[in-house]
Structures are given as structure tokens and as C-alpha cells.
Amino acid sequence: MPRIYIETFGCQMNEADSQYIADRAMTAGYQIATRAEEASVLVLNTCTVRDNAERRAYGRMNHFKVLKERDPQVRLVVMGCLAEQDRDRMQKFAPHVDAVFGTKELVELGDQLAAWQPTLPDEPSDEGASDEELYRAMGGTADAVVDAFSHLRAFVTVQRGCSYYCTFCIVPHVRGRFDHRPMREIVAEVQTHLANGAREVMLVGQTVNAWRDPANGEDFGDLCKAVAALPGLERLTFISPHPKDFSEKIVADLAMVPRLNPRVHLPLQSGSDAMLRRMNRKYTRAQFEEKLSLFRRYLPHWAVTTDIIVGFPGENDADFEATMELVEAGAFANAFTFIYSIRRGTPAASWEQVPGDVSAPRFKRLIDAQNAATRAYHDCKIGTTVRALIVGPSKKDPARLAAKALDNVTVIAPMPAGYVEAVYAREPWLDIEIETAHVWGAMGTIVRRAQRYDDAGVTVERPVIDLIAG
């Protein structure tokens, strides 16, 4: 049986697309490979929202060239936003790429994988390349790999594209304008995931809260209520919304859905009205703060995270200080922060740029301030017990387990005594006593595990190392 290796750059939309391709591939008779050198088909799902993601994608294409030199039967496929943007120039920069599929061609890629399957060897040849060359070529992380825990979380795409055309963003150009799936299709897909054992469902869209049912105009609040009412659903969450599209009606609807995870990602980008206008964000700072107030009124226990760009063209000291006011006030539990990078094809790419020696110190100040706010948020968990959904063994330390709390904070704990993977896949909710906090998350000890989120759970033996230490 031939194997397919999938590596994903970028957002949850790309992760959902990669999972779709993995499902199509498995239906066509492929196995999902955990190492690129074991696969007959290599798929790179690319992002172009930041210059770094674009450079990394082209770097990986060149890394994989050594595998095609080792075995010319290996197929290299590029999909995603960079494939959509660069389909006419990619062959020039990476002529060894066998096929390019844009963001609207997922079905066609699935069909191509099915057509290739009978002609591919079960394992690629290992002749023609040294161990040193192969080692140098590898280094990425396999995605969509089926393991004991992969079925616990499901991504369900509800909406594609964006019609807002922020001046820094390439998404509308590579993913198109708003395209909303009918509610009946979304509900049916969620039901399939629940039947397959999903405990948590994430609704995914480029501007997810702009979703409207094409048939009757029902909005995102209506969708969340409908999905949350499905039998068997334990937890529901969503990514990535736009502040403009959170009406009071939608926020009030969310407050009526107890199965929603207590977090919302509310991208600010800048605290300056002048910058928000240049970014074409379609809200002012005061309007953004009104959205924050809506969540604090209806959902006061929710964590708010955000995106912030430093060094956008035209940003001056006063603009930056306006952003810092919100960050230093502790408005956000966490933030994805970026120095502005030019995206080909966007209006801001042609504007006068902020020099690096100006944007870099600003960025450091922003990082330091937000790290302090994030650490303070995590510190509040010390001494509490949080319920978290298992991810699996920690990538950095296989003697520990990783889990995600409802507010998406990563929690790491020593592997319990007598740990059995099959048991924890069946009882994946972990109660973890938090002992230490860090900027990246928290650490603690597992005290109970439960099959369902609402179950009381059963007591878990302390790790052997803790028993010895005690």
C-alpha cells in the first residue's frame, strides 16, 4: 500500500484542508506516513500570509528534491495559498514539483491521488542518496497522521474566503470572496465526526463569524446553537472571527451555548485608528473595545486572544503606543504578534516601509509586555484543577503527556503510573492539578481521567517518579 506524507504551513483552514486530503487519500488506499522518506507522495500545504511562511515552503520543496533524486517515482505536490498565488512561477523556482493545486482544487487533488495510487510503489527506493543527504532533507512535522488520539478533535470548515480586503492580506486574492456552506452540510459533517468519536469540534472559517446560511440567512450564532444541540457533542469552538461581524445578537447567542469553549480570538492588529484605516480593518479602536465589552458583559469568564502587527507602513510612535495601551492593560490572555512583512499583490506592499531598526525595538517591547500579561493569566491557574483534552505524548518529552485546557492553554503532566494509550484514548479528559505556570502554558499532575467531559472521572495513580520523590 503506497504512503502519503502531508506537511502543513499556516492556519487552521489549511489544517482542515490537509485533513480532507488525508481522508481522501486513505479512502483511495494510501497509508499516512510519519516520515517523508517513507512516502511515495509528498504533499506540502502552503501558506502565504507571511513572508517567512513562503520562504519556508520553497525551502521545503528544495529539501524534498533529494527524495525525488533518490527515487524519480516519488511525486511532490504543492497545495494551498502559495500554490494559488504562484502556480505560474512555481515551476521556475521548483521545477521538480509534479503538481500544483490551488485553494479551490481540493476535490481535483483528491481525484489525482486516487488516479496515481495503482501506479505507485508501496515504498520508495532507497538507492541513490546517502544517509547524510536524507538527514539534511528532513526536519518537518507530519500532519494528519492517524494515531490513538487524532479522532478526538475535528475541524469542520463552515466558510471559505474573505471579502474584506485588508491592505496587508493576500487571503481574498488566493482564497476568493466569502463562500458559505449550507447549515445542513455542516451539521451532517459534525454528526459524522461525532459518530467517529470526536469529543471537540472546531468550526473553521477565514472569517468564521461572517457565516450566513445561503438558504435562509441564519447567522453564526444560529449555527453554533444548532451544532451544540447535536447529541454526543461535548465541546465546541471556532476560529477565526473578525471583530466587525460580532453583533450583540451573535454574542448573546454564544452565551446561550454552554458547550462552547470559553475563549474567543479577536484580532486587533493595531490600537491606532490611523493604522486601522490604512489596514482597511473596517472598525475603529472604540468599536473594537465595544466588542470586548460585549464579551465581558455576556461571557465574562472567556479568555480573549488576538493578533497584532508592528511596523505596518506609516506606523509612528503614537500609533504604536496606542497598541501598547491595550496590551499593557492586560486586555489579552495571549497574542500572535508579527512584524509587518510585505505580501506581493497587496496595496501595503507598495507603500513606504517602516525601517527594521524602528520596528524591531517596538516588537521587542510588545513581546515583553504581552508575555507578562500571558504569564499573569497562566499564573492564575496555579493551585487549581483544570479539565483538559489529551493531545498525546509531549513532543519534547515522551515521558510526559500534553493536553489542551478549554481556553486552549497547553498543559503538560508526567505520564501517570500504569499509563496505557488505549485507556487514555477511551477516557481522554484529564483533570490536572496545576503546579507551575510559564509563558507557553502550565505544568501539573494528572489526578483523574474521564470518558466524557461531563463525567466525574476516575482517580489516576500519581507518576512513579512523584511517589519516589514523596
C-alpha positions in Angstrom: 0.0 0.0 0.0 1.6 3.4 -1.0 2.1 6.0 1.6 1.4 9.8 1.6 3.2 12.3 3.7 1.5 15.7 4.4 3.1 18.8 5.8 1.1 21.9 6.6 2.1 25.5 7.0 -0.3 28.2 8.2 -3.7 28.5 9.7 -6.5 26.1 10.9 -8.1 26.4 7.5 -5.0 24.8 6.0 -5.1 22.1 8.7 -8.7 21.4 7.8 -7.8 21.1 4.1 -4.9 18.8 4.9 -7.3 16.6 6.9 -9.6 16.5 3.9 -6.8 15.4 1.6 -5.7 12.8 4.2 -9.2 11.3 4.3 -9.5 11.2 0.5 -6.1 9.6 0.3 -7.0 6.9 2.9 -10.2 6.2 1.0 -8.1 5.8 -2.1 -5.9 3.2 -0.4 -3.0 5.2 1.0 -1.4 5.0 4.4 -0.4 8.2 6.1 3.4 8.4 6.6 5.1 9.9 9.6 8.4 10.4 7.8 8.8 11.9 4.3 11.4 9.4 3.2 8.9 6.6 3.7 6.3 8.1 1.3 5.6 7.7 -2.4 3.6 11.0 -2.5 4.7 14.2 -0.6 2.2 17.0 -0.1 3.1 20.5 1.1 0.1 22.5 2.1 1.4 26.1 1.9 0.7 29.5 3.4 1.5 32.9 2.0 0.2 35.2 4.8 3.7 35.9 6.0 7.0 36.2 4.0 8.6 33.6 6.4 5.9 31.0 5.6 6.5 31.5 1.9 10.3 31.1 2.2 9.9 28.0 4.4 7.6 26.4 1.8 10.1 27.0 -1.0 12.8 25.7 1.3 10.9 22.5 2.0 10.3 22.0 -1.8 14.0 22.1 -2.3 14.6 19.8 0.7 12.3 17.2 -0.9 14.3 17.4 -4.1 16.8 14.9 -2.7 14.0 12.3 -2.3 12.9 12.7 -5.9 16.6 12.3 -6.9 16.7 9.1 -4.9 13.5 7.8 -6.5 12.1 9.6 -9.5 8.7 7.8 -8.9 8.1 9.9 -5.8 5.5 12.6 -6.5 5.8 16.0 -4.9 2.5 18.0 -4.7 2.1 21.6 -3.6 -1.3 22.9 -2.5 -2.7 25.8 -0.5 -2.4 29.6 -0.7 1.2 29.8 -2.1 0.2 27.3 -4.8 -2.8 29.5 -5.7 -0.6 32.6 -5.8 2.5 31.2 -7.5 1.1 28.5 -9.8 2.6 30.2 -12.8 6.0 30.8 -11.4 6.5 27.8 -9.1 7.8 25.6 -11.8 10.6 28.1 -12.4 11.7 28.1 -8.7 11.0 24.4 -8.1 10.9 22.5 -11.4 10.9 19.2 -9.6 7.3 19.8 -8.3 5.0 17.3 -10.0 1.6 19.0 -9.5 0.2 22.3 -8.1 -3.3 22.6 -6.7 -4.9 25.8 -5.6 -7.2 26.5 -2.7 -10.3 25.8 -4.7 -9.0 22.5 -6.1 -9.1 20.1 -3.2 -11.5 17.8 -4.9 -9.3 17.6 -8.0 -6.3 16.8 -5.8 -8.2 14.0 -4.2 -9.1 12.7 -7.6 -5.5 12.9 -8.7 -4.3 10.9 -5.7 -6.8 8.2 -6.5 -5.6 8.1 -10.1 -1.9 7.8 -9.0 -2.5 5.2 -6.4 -2.3 2.0 -8.6 0.9 3.1 -10.3 2.9 3.9 -7.1 5.3 1.5 -5.3 4.5 0.6 -1.7 7.8 2.0 -0.6 10.1 4.4 -2.4 13.6 3.2 -3.5 16.4 4.0 -1.1 19.1 4.0 -3.7 21.0 7.0 -5.0 21.1 9.1 -1.9 23.4 9.0 1.2 22.2 8.9 4.7 23.7 12.4 5.2 21.7 13.8 2.3 18.5 12.3 3.6 19.1 13.7 7.1 19.7 17.1 5.7 16.5 16.9 3.6 14.2 16.0 6.5 13.1 18.1 9.5 9.4 18.9 9.1 6.5 17.5 11.0 4.0 15.1 9.5 0.3 16.2 9.7 -3.0 14.3 9.5 -1.3 11.2 11.0 -3.8 8.8 12.4 -3.0 7.9 16.0 -4.9 6.9 19.1 -5.9 10.5 19.8 -6.4 12.1 16.3 -10.1 11.4 16.2 -10.8 13.4 19.4 -10.7 16.8 17.7 -12.4 17.6 14.4 -12.1 20.6 12.1 -15.2 21.4 10.2 -15.0 24.1 7.5 -18.1 26.3 7.5 -16.9 29.2 5.3 -14.1 29.9 2.9 -12.6 33.1 1.6 -12.9 36.7 2.7 -14.4 39.8 1.2 -12.8 42.4 3.4 -9.5 43.0 1.6 -7.3 44.2 4.4 -4.4 46.1 2.7 -1.8 43.7 4.3 -3.6 40.4 3.5 -3.4 38.2 0.4 -6.2 35.8 1.5 -9.0 37.3 -0.6 -6.7 37.0 -3.7 -5.8 33.4 -3.1 -9.0 32.0 -1.4 -11.6 34.2 -3.0 -14.6 36.0 -1.6 -17.0 34.7 1.0 -18.3 31.3 0.2 -20.6 29.9 3.0 -21.6 26.2 3.3 -25.2 25.4 4.0 -26.0 24.6 7.6 -27.4 21.2 6.7 -24.0 20.2 5.2 -22.1 21.5 8.3 -24.4 19.6 10.7 -24.1 16.4 8.7 -20.3 16.6 8.8 -20.3 17.3 12.5 -22.5 14.2 13.0 -20.1 12.1 11.1 -17.2 13.2 13.3 -19.2 12.6 16.5 -20.0 9.1 15.2 -16.3 8.5 14.8 -15.5 9.5 18.4 -14.8 13.3 18.2 -15.0 15.0 21.6 -14.4 18.5 20.4 -15.4 20.2 17.2 -13.8 23.4 15.8 -15.8 25.4 13.3 -13.3 26.9 10.9 -13.6 29.8 8.5 -11.3 32.5 7.2 -13.9 35.0 8.7 -15.9 32.4 10.5 -18.4 34.7 12.3 -19.4 36.3 9.0 -21.1 32.9 8.1 -24.6 33.1 6.7 -26.7 30.2 5.6 -27.1 30.6 1.8 -30.7 29.2 2.1 -32.3 31.3 4.8 -29.7 33.8 6.1 -29.3 32.3 9.5 -26.2 33.7 11.2 -23.2 32.4 13.1 -25.0 32.4 16.4 -27.8 30.3 15.0 -25.2 27.9 13.6 -23.4 27.4 16.9 -26.7 26.7 18.7 -27.7 24.2 16.0 -24.3 22.3 16.2 -24.2 22.4 20.0 -27.7 20.8 20.2 -26.4 17.6 18.4 -26.5 14.5 20.6 -23.0 13.4 21.6 -21.3 16.8 21.2 -19.1 17.5 24.2 -17.2 20.7 23.3 -17.5 23.3 20.5 -15.1 26.1 19.5 -14.3 28.2 16.4 -11.6 30.1 14.6 -11.0 32.8 13.2 -13.5 35.6 13.6 -13.5 39.2 12.6 -14.4 41.9 15.2 -16.7 43.6 12.7 -19.0 40.6 12.5 -19.8 40.1 16.2 -23.2 41.7 16.7 -24.8 41.8 20.1 -27.3 39.2 18.9 -24.5 36.7 18.0 -22.6 37.3 21.3 -25.9 36.8 23.2 -26.5 33.6 21.2 -23.0 32.3 22.1 -23.8 33.0 25.8 -26.7 30.5 25.4 -24.4 27.7 24.4 -22.7 26.2 27.5 -20.8 23.6 25.4 -18.7 26.4 23.7 -15.1 26.6 25.0 -14.6 29.8 27.0 -12.3 31.6 24.6 -12.5 33.9 21.6 -9.8 35.1 19.2 -10.5 38.8 18.4 -7.8 40.1 16.0 -6.9 43.7 16.9 -3.9 44.2 14.5 -3.4 47.8 15.8 -4.7 50.0 18.6 -4.4 53.1 16.4 -7.4 54.4 14.4 -5.0 55.8 11.7 -3.4 52.3 11.3 -6.8 50.6 11.3 -7.9 52.9 8.4 -4.8 52.2 6.4 -5.2 48.4 7.1 -8.9 48.7 5.9 -10.0 46.8 9.1 -13.5 48.3 9.0 -13.6 49.2 12.7 -12.2 51.9 14.9 -10.5 51.3 18.2 -13.6 52.4 20.0 -15.7 49.9 18.1 -13.2 47.1 18.9 -13.4 48.0 22.6 -17.2 47.8 22.2 -16.8 44.2 21.0 -14.6 43.5 24.0 -17.2 44.9 26.3 -19.9 42.7 24.7 -17.9 39.6 25.6 -17.2 40.9 29.1 -20.9 41.5 29.6 -22.2 38.3 28.2 -19.3 35.9 28.6 -17.1 37.4 31.4 -15.2 34.2 32.0 -14.0 33.9 28.5 -10.3 34.3 27.5 -9.7 36.8 24.7 -6.7 36.3 22.4 -5.6 38.5 19.5 -3.3 39.2 16.5 -1.1 42.3 16.5 1.1 43.7 13.7 4.0 46.0 14.5 5.7 48.2 11.9 2.8 48.5 9.4 3.6 51.1 6.8 3.1 54.6 8.2 3.1 53.5 11.9 4.6 56.2 14.1 5.5 56.2 17.8 2.0 57.4 18.7 0.3 54.6 16.7 2.5 52.0 18.4 1.8 53.5 21.9 -1.9 53.2 21.2 -1.4 49.5 20.7 0.7 49.2 23.8 -2.0 50.8 25.9 -4.3 47.8 25.3 -1.6 45.2 25.7 -0.2 46.7 28.9 -3.7 46.9 30.3 -3.9 43.1 30.1 -6.7 43.0 27.5 -5.5 39.8 26.0 -4.7 36.4 27.5 -2.4 35.7 24.6 -1.4 37.3 21.3 0.0 36.2 18.0 2.4 39.1 17.2 4.2 39.9 14.0 6.5 42.4 12.4 4.8 43.5 9.2 6.1 41.7 6.2 5.4 42.6 2.6 2.9 40.4 0.7 3.1 40.5 -3.0 -0.1 41.7 -4.6 -1.4 43.7 -1.6 -1.7 47.5 -1.5 0.6 47.9 1.5 3.4 46.2 -0.4 3.9 49.4 -2.5 3.8 51.8 0.5 6.8 53.3 2.2 8.0 50.8 4.8 8.9 51.3 8.4 12.7 50.7 8.8 13.7 47.5 10.6 15.7 49.4 13.2 12.5 51.1 14.2 10.1 48.2 14.1 12.4 45.7 15.8 12.6 47.6 19.2 8.9 48.1 19.1 8.3 44.5 18.5 10.5 43.6 21.5 8.6 45.9 23.7 5.3 44.4 22.5 6.6 40.8 23.1 7.8 41.7 26.6 4.5 43.3 27.6 2.3 40.6 26.2 4.5 37.8 27.7 4.0 39.5 31.1 0.2 39.5 30.5 0.1 35.9 29.3 2.3 34.7 32.2 -0.1 36.5 34.7 -3.0 34.8 33.1 -1.4 31.4 33.4 -0.2 32.1 37.0 -3.9 32.3 38.0 -4.2 28.6 37.2 -1.7 27.6 39.9 -3.4 25.7 42.6 -6.5 25.0 40.5 -7.5 21.8 38.7 -8.3 22.1 35.1 -10.1 19.7 32.8 -8.2 19.3 29.5 -8.5 17.1 26.4 -5.4 14.9 25.8 -3.2 15.5 22.8 -0.8 12.6 23.4 2.8 12.3 24.5 4.7 15.6 24.6 6.8 16.1 21.5 9.6 17.5 23.7 9.5 14.8 26.4 7.7 11.5 25.6 7.6 10.7 29.4 5.0 13.5 29.7 1.5 13.9 28.3 0.3 17.1 26.6 -3.3 18.3 26.8 -5.3 21.4 25.9 -7.5 23.2 28.5 -10.8 24.6 27.4 -9.2 28.1 27.0 -6.6 26.4 24.7 -3.8 26.7 27.2 -1.2 23.9 26.8 -0.9 21.8 29.9 1.9 19.2 30.4 2.0 16.5 33.0 4.1 13.5 33.9 2.8 10.2 32.4 0.8 8.5 35.1 1.8 5.2 36.6 0.5 2.3 34.6 -0.2 4.5 31.5 -1.9 2.6 28.7 -2.5 4.5 25.5 -5.8 2.7 24.6 -7.3 3.6 28.0 -6.5 7.3 27.7 -7.8 7.3 24.2 -11.1 6.0 25.5 -11.0 8.3 28.6 -9.3 11.4 27.2 -10.5 14.1 29.5 -7.8 14.7 32.1 -8.1 16.6 35.4 -4.7 18.2 36.0 -3.7 20.0 39.2 -1.7 23.0 38.1 1.6 23.4 39.9 3.7 25.8 37.8 3.0 28.3 35.1 5.0 29.6 32.1 4.5 31.9 29.2 3.9 28.9 26.9 1.4 27.2 29.3 1.3 25.3 32.5 2.5 22.1 34.2 0.9 19.9 36.8 -0.1 16.3 37.8 -3.0 14.3 36.4 -5.4 13.3 39.2 -8.4 12.0 37.3 -9.4 10.9 33.8 -12.9 10.8 32.3 -14.6 9.3 29.2 -16.9 12.2 28.7 -16.4 15.9 29.5 -19.4 15.9 32.0 -18.3 12.7 33.8 -16.9 12.9 37.3 -13.9 10.8 36.3 -11.8 8.1 38.0 -8.8 8.7 40.1 -5.4 8.3 38.5 -2.3 6.9 40.2 0.5 9.5 40.7 3.5 9.1 38.5 6.1 6.7 39.9 8.8 9.4 40.0 6.4 11.6 42.2 5.8 8.6 44.5 9.5 8.1 44.9 10.1 11.8 45.5 7.3 12.0 48.1 
